[in-house]
Amino acid sequence: MPHAFREVPHRGRLGGMIRVAAGLALAGALLGGTAAHAALDPAEVVKARQQDMKKLGGGMKVFMGFLKDDKGTAQDVAAAAAAMAAVNKGLPDQFTAGTAVGVGESEALPVIWQENAKFRQGFTDLAQALDKILDLPTTADKAAIGQAVQAVGGTCKQCHETYRQKK
Ligand code: HEC
């Protein structure tokens, strides 16, 4: 993860200090968590990544709560975006071979492994969309935040359409 410390706090950005905190938390997770991961069986891998996907869903709820129901602040939006970015970094490697539909409750379509680079690009797109939220000025209004949030939602949808089994 060469990018974990890439960002320095830029003053006046919605995600300035938060992004650094997320980077440090991620570094801790990387140092502490990898060995246990390798021992997980495929059904556990599926469960773990679904939990992480749910965390992304939780972030979207914070966004929508702020935009539609006036819940929380722009800082809460930034904190949610930073948390999602940290989760997102770990997601590509949780789609290990042998965890497609048929394993546990997996909804991961086999095409993920047939065009894996394209699939992974979806996580890069999401990371960039989240960065745009963090890069908004602290003075950003709801319209600007809403636009950035919509772009994030678009990356979820785009990936799900191709790579996630429909219910
Ligand atoms: C690059 C692809 C990709 C991106 C980007 C992506 N997802 Fe997913 N998502 C998947 C796949 C594949 C599954 C099915 C995983 C499985 O069942 O193992 C999934 C499953 C989910 C689930 C269901 C988890 C469960 O309990 O079964 C939720 C919720 C979810 N995604 C939310 C999101 C949100 C919100 C975003 C955007 C902020 C997002 N995802 C971005 C590929 C993606």
Residues whose N, C-alpha, C, O or C-beta is under 5 A from the ligand:
A	BS01	HEC	V46 Q50 M53 K54 L56 G57 M60 E105 S106 E107 A108 F119 G122 F123 L126 V152 T155 C156 C159 H160 Y163 R164
